[in-house]
Amino acid sequence: MTTTWPYLDVHQSRTHEPTPYEYKLAATLEEVFTKDGHELTDVIRGLNARQVHAPDGAPWTEDSFRAEMHRLGA
């Protein structure tokens, strides 16, 4: 038997299927990274400009973005 090591499951840290919110956030982050930049201020500005708000419906702040990324395990 041939085993390739190390084995990496693409979703090995996933605890559930992404929610519609998580899919939308991920897609918007990809767009922001592509068009606006990678700095935290670019990300916050890009998300807010696209009206993809924090889970509580408020515009993103650096603190709320960090907290959400921590909650999502990013």
C-alpha atoms as one frame of an Amber mdcrd trajectory, in Angstrom:
protein
   0.000   0.000   0.000   1.367   3.398  -0.963   0.607   6.285   1.360   1.444
   9.836   0.511   2.573  11.736   3.548   1.747  14.242   4.786  -1.894  13.935
   3.951  -3.777  17.206   3.875  -7.533  17.370   3.846  -8.488  20.745   2.415
 -11.292  21.118   4.956  -9.566  19.502   7.910 -10.331  22.344  10.297 -13.912
  22.846   9.144 -16.475  22.083  11.822 -19.530  22.757   9.617 -20.494  23.697
   6.096 -20.031  27.432   5.529 -23.142  29.514   6.015 -24.424  31.864   3.298
 -22.897  34.720   5.326 -19.501  32.973   5.394 -19.609  32.298   1.641 -20.486
  35.937   0.940 -17.764  37.206   3.275 -15.169  34.915   1.685 -16.107  35.916
  -1.859 -16.057  39.597  -0.954 -12.694  39.266   0.781 -11.247  37.681  -2.374
 -12.555  40.613  -4.389 -11.179  43.144  -1.901  -7.753  41.458  -1.859  -7.703
  41.493  -5.675  -8.910  45.041  -6.245  -8.247  47.062  -3.086  -5.240  45.642
  -1.267  -4.153  43.436   1.602  -3.686  45.899   4.436  -6.274  45.766   7.201
  -7.421  49.307   6.428  -7.922  48.287   2.765  -9.974  45.276   3.821 -12.186
  47.252   6.201 -12.738  49.986   3.629 -13.482  47.431   0.888 -15.985  45.448
   2.927 -17.799  48.574   4.060 -17.839  50.041   0.534 -19.481  46.832  -0.697
 -21.948  46.940   2.207 -20.913  43.540   3.500 -21.347  44.294   7.176 -20.224
  42.660  10.397 -22.503  39.953  11.840 -24.301  42.518  13.999 -25.152  44.570
  10.896 -22.763  47.394  11.776 -19.981  48.621   9.504 -16.687  46.838  10.052
 -14.006  48.212  12.334 -10.521  46.793  12.771 -11.582  45.343  16.121 -14.789
  43.766  14.814 -12.949  42.280  11.826 -10.230  40.780  14.026 -12.860  39.366
  16.386 -14.804  37.800  13.509 -11.697  36.256  11.958 -10.837  34.823  15.365
 -14.371  33.439  15.761 -14.191  31.872  12.298 -10.813  30.334  13.064  -8.972
  32.303  10.385
